[in-house]
Amino acid sequence: MGEMASMIPLSGGQYNWVAILSPPWCSKFLSYFTGWMSIISWQSAFAGASFLGGSMIQGLARLNYSNYEPERWHATLIFYAIVVLSLIINTIVARLLPKIESVVLILHILGFFCVLIPMVYLGPHVSAKEVFANFTNAAGWSDPGLSFFIGLSTGMFAFIGCDAASHMAEEIENASTIVPTSMLASVILNGSLGFAMVIATLFCLRDAEAALHHPTGFPFIEIFLDATNSRAGTTAMASIVVMAMIFATIGCHTTASRMAWAFARERGLPGSGFLAKVESRSALPLYAIGLSTIVSLVLALINIGSSTTFHALISLTIAAFYSTFLLSAGILLHKRLTTPYGHIHYGPFRLGRLGVPIIILSILYSVIGFFFSFWPPSPRPTAVTMNWSVAVFGGTTIFSLVFWLIYGRKVYTGPLIEIELR
């Protein structure tokens, strides 16, 4: 993705890359479909991050007040508060967003050590053999390999959104260099910190069953409590995680709105003429920001009636993200293999001879993420435990195709810059 972001520094990201790099006969449709999947992925990520933040706050309330009984509508109200906070930061104080994100980066790194050190120093430790050699198949799948790949999708969820910087490309100076560098740096930094945190957490995980069934609903809260033996200490450590989730929500909101604005600018959405407008004084796509906000607020209402349906919408995030990664990587591989050397206009960030093997690995990775994102967490699922994301993904795909046949194919042309870059 970094190589494509350097070649084509446009806010549409994947759907712009697909439009410009695809063969002319299928460019328009593939770009349109990729755009819809990008919209869905970022919107569901925004809703999912808001919901997780709200649920964590609810979990901390349960930890500190034993007589508190969580209700779904409580989580929805907290969800609303987080979305409104994100809306304020993305509009009223948007000019301060770069400074806020710089402060958040510092707090992110400091917060890592504020959580890691007390947990490792104070917590009980299990043996290295238990961490690295024991495999627990708690879900009940007959094959450990299948269980591994289904569980892998949870870890893969942590790496979605690495394309976020590409959707801000038209608001960044020297984007062809800055965007791919920041994408790569974010994966290396967060991947390293995340791996260290996972290892530390596993060494401090004395009772997996107790953690999984903790009343707060979040195993990490039980692990913190087991390490500190203090509700106050646990609350302080968990609050760092909550703040990280809230700031992630703000970033998801920013990216989701820019994605909607870019796609509407090229007439890919219903009401594109309205959504593509930019407010003159602030130079912000306020209508696209408003759309993203309203959609999330409406989705939150679903949780009150059915948490299963809402979780299906959230689990759609992985499938939608990896479908866009898969399409764009596949198109770039085709372009590399069918275009004579020297005829592809690369940007400053280039993979060189390592490009083809890296792209092939990324395609395999995306296929695994996409395929296993639809599997239920355990065999013989009920209506409640079933992973309904396959139904939601199918429904949204059908809707986008119907809209394409009725209206989209008549007005959507892809990025205007496409002619120049070919």
DAQUIUR-V530043 format. One record per residue. RES is the residue in one letter. OMEGA is omega in whole degrees, 0 to 359 (* if undefined). Layout:
# DAQUIUR-V530043
res=RES omega=OMEGA
res=RES omega=OMEGA
This chain:
# DAQUIUR-V530043
res=M omega=179
res=G omega=179
res=E omega=179
res=M omega=178
res=A omega=177
res=S omega=178
res=M omega=188
res=I omega=183
res=P omega=179
res=L omega=186
res=S omega=179
res=G omega=179
res=G omega=189
res=Q omega=185
res=Y omega=173
res=N omega=179
res=W omega=180
res=V omega=181
res=A omega=187
res=I omega=184
res=L omega=182
res=S omega=170
res=P omega=185
res=P omega=186
res=W omega=181
res=C omega=186
res=S omega=186
res=K omega=183
res=F omega=181
res=L omega=178
res=S omega=180
res=Y omega=181
res=F omega=179
res=T omega=178
res=G omega=178
res=W omega=179
res=M omega=178
res=S omega=178
res=I omega=182
res=I omega=183
res=S omega=183
res=W omega=178
res=Q omega=178
res=S omega=176
res=A omega=178
res=F omega=179
res=A omega=181
res=G omega=179
res=A omega=178
res=S omega=181
res=F omega=179
res=L omega=177
res=G omega=178
res=G omega=180
res=S omega=177
res=M omega=177
res=I omega=177
res=Q omega=178
res=G omega=177
res=L omega=176
res=A omega=178
res=R omega=180
res=L omega=187
res=N omega=180
res=Y omega=187
res=S omega=181
res=N omega=180
res=Y omega=177
res=E omega=182
res=P omega=174
res=E omega=181
res=R omega=182
res=W omega=174
res=H omega=180
res=A omega=180
res=T omega=179
res=L omega=177
res=I omega=174
res=F omega=181
res=Y omega=180
res=A omega=180
res=I omega=179
res=V omega=179
res=V omega=176
res=L omega=178
res=S omega=179
res=L omega=180
res=I omega=182
res=I omega=181
res=N omega=181
res=T omega=187
res=I omega=181
res=V omega=184
res=A omega=180
res=R omega=179
res=L omega=185
res=L omega=178
res=P omega=179
res=K omega=178
res=I omega=181
res=E omega=176
res=S omega=177
res=V omega=180
res=V omega=178
res=L omega=179
res=I omega=179
res=L omega=179
res=H omega=181
res=I omega=178
res=L omega=179
res=G omega=177
res=F omega=181
res=F omega=179
res=C omega=176
res=V omega=186
res=L omega=187
res=I omega=178
res=P omega=182
res=M omega=182
res=V omega=184
res=Y omega=186
res=L omega=188
res=G omega=173
res=P omega=183
res=H omega=173
res=V omega=183
res=S omega=178
res=A omega=178
res=K omega=180
res=E omega=180
res=V omega=190
res=F omega=186
res=A omega=182
res=N omega=177
res=F omega=182
res=T omega=178
res=N omega=186
res=A omega=184
res=A omega=178
res=G omega=177
res=W omega=184
res=S omega=183
res=D omega=180
res=P omega=179
res=G omega=178
res=L omega=178
res=S omega=179
res=F omega=184
res=F omega=177
res=I omega=177
res=G omega=181
res=L omega=182
res=S omega=177
res=T omega=177
res=G omega=180
res=M omega=178
res=F omega=183
res=A omega=184
res=F omega=175
res=I omega=181
res=G omega=179
res=C omega=176
res=D omega=188
res=A omega=183
res=A omega=181
res=S omega=181
res=H omega=174
res=M omega=190
res=A omega=184
res=E omega=176
res=E omega=184
res=I omega=175
res=E omega=180
res=N omega=186
res=A omega=183
res=S omega=176
res=T omega=185
res=I omega=185
res=V omega=180
res=P omega=179
res=T omega=180
res=S omega=177
res=M omega=181
res=L omega=181
res=A omega=181
res=S omega=179
res=V omega=180
res=I omega=182
res=L omega=184
res=N omega=176
res=G omega=179
res=S omega=179
res=L omega=180
res=G omega=179
res=F omega=179
res=A omega=180
res=M omega=178
res=V omega=180
res=I omega=180
res=A omega=180
res=T omega=180
res=L omega=178
res=F omega=181
res=C omega=181
res=L omega=184
res=R omega=183
res=D omega=183
res=A omega=181
res=E omega=179
res=A omega=180
res=A omega=182
res=L omega=183
res=H omega=179
res=H omega=183
res=P omega=180
res=T omega=181
res=G omega=182
res=F omega=182
res=P omega=184
res=F omega=177
res=I omega=177
res=E omega=179
res=I omega=177
res=F omega=181
res=L omega=179
res=D omega=181
res=A omega=187
res=T omega=187
res=N omega=183
res=S omega=177
res=R omega=180
res=A omega=178
res=G omega=178
res=T omega=179
res=T omega=179
res=A omega=180
res=M omega=181
res=A omega=179
res=S omega=176
res=I omega=178
res=V omega=179
res=V omega=179
res=M omega=177
res=A omega=179
res=M omega=179
res=I omega=178
res=F omega=174
res=A omega=177
res=T omega=179
res=I omega=178
res=G omega=177
res=C omega=179
res=H omega=179
res=T omega=183
res=T omega=180
res=A omega=180
res=S omega=179
res=R omega=177
res=M omega=179
res=A omega=179
res=W omega=181
res=A omega=182
res=F omega=177
res=A omega=178
res=R omega=180
res=E omega=172
res=R omega=179
res=G omega=183
res=L omega=170
res=P omega=181
res=G omega=185
res=S omega=181
res=G omega=179
res=F omega=185
res=L omega=183
res=A omega=182
res=K omega=176
res=V omega=181
res=E omega=192
res=S omega=185
res=R omega=183
res=S omega=185
res=A omega=179
res=L omega=175
res=P omega=188
res=L omega=181
res=Y omega=177
res=A omega=176
res=I omega=178
res=G omega=179
res=L omega=180
res=S omega=179
res=T omega=183
res=I omega=180
res=V omega=180
res=S omega=179
res=L omega=178
res=V omega=179
res=L omega=181
res=A omega=179
res=L omega=180
res=I omega=182
res=N omega=180
res=I omega=182
res=G omega=184
res=S omega=178
res=S omega=179
res=T omega=179
res=T omega=181
res=F omega=179
res=H omega=177
res=A omega=177
res=L omega=181
res=I omega=181
res=S omega=175
res=L omega=183
res=T omega=184
res=I omega=182
res=A omega=182
res=A omega=179
res=F omega=186
res=Y omega=173
res=S omega=178
res=T omega=177
res=F omega=183
res=L omega=181
res=L omega=183
res=S omega=178
res=A omega=179
res=G omega=179
res=I omega=179
res=L omega=178
res=L omega=178
res=H omega=180
res=K omega=181
res=R omega=185
res=L omega=185
res=T omega=182
res=T omega=179
res=P omega=181
res=Y omega=178
res=G omega=182
res=H omega=176
res=I omega=183
res=H omega=180
res=Y omega=173
res=G omega=180
res=P omega=180
res=F omega=185
res=R omega=182
res=L omega=179
res=G omega=183
res=R omega=179
res=L omega=186
res=G omega=184
res=V omega=178
res=P omega=178
res=I omega=180
res=I omega=180
res=I omega=178
res=L omega=180
res=S omega=177
res=I omega=178
res=L omega=179
res=Y omega=181
res=S omega=178
res=V omega=179
res=I omega=180
res=G omega=181
res=F omega=185
res=F omega=186
res=F omega=176
res=S omega=181
res=F omega=185
res=W omega=175
res=P omega=183
res=P omega=181
res=S omega=178
res=P omega=181
res=R omega=182
res=P omega=173
res=T omega=178
res=A omega=181
res=V omega=184
res=T omega=180
res=M omega=174
res=N omega=185
res=W omega=181
res=S omega=179
res=V omega=178
res=A omega=180
res=V omega=179
res=F omega=178
res=G omega=180
res=G omega=180
res=T omega=177
res=T omega=179
res=I omega=180
res=F omega=181
res=S omega=179
res=L omega=178
res=V omega=178
res=F omega=177
res=W omega=183
res=L omega=184
res=I omega=189
res=Y omega=190
res=G omega=184
res=R omega=181
res=K omega=187
res=V omega=184
res=Y omega=181
res=T omega=185
res=G omega=182
res=P omega=181
res=L omega=182
res=I omega=183
res=E omega=184
res=I omega=182
res=E omega=186
res=L omega=178
res=R omega=*
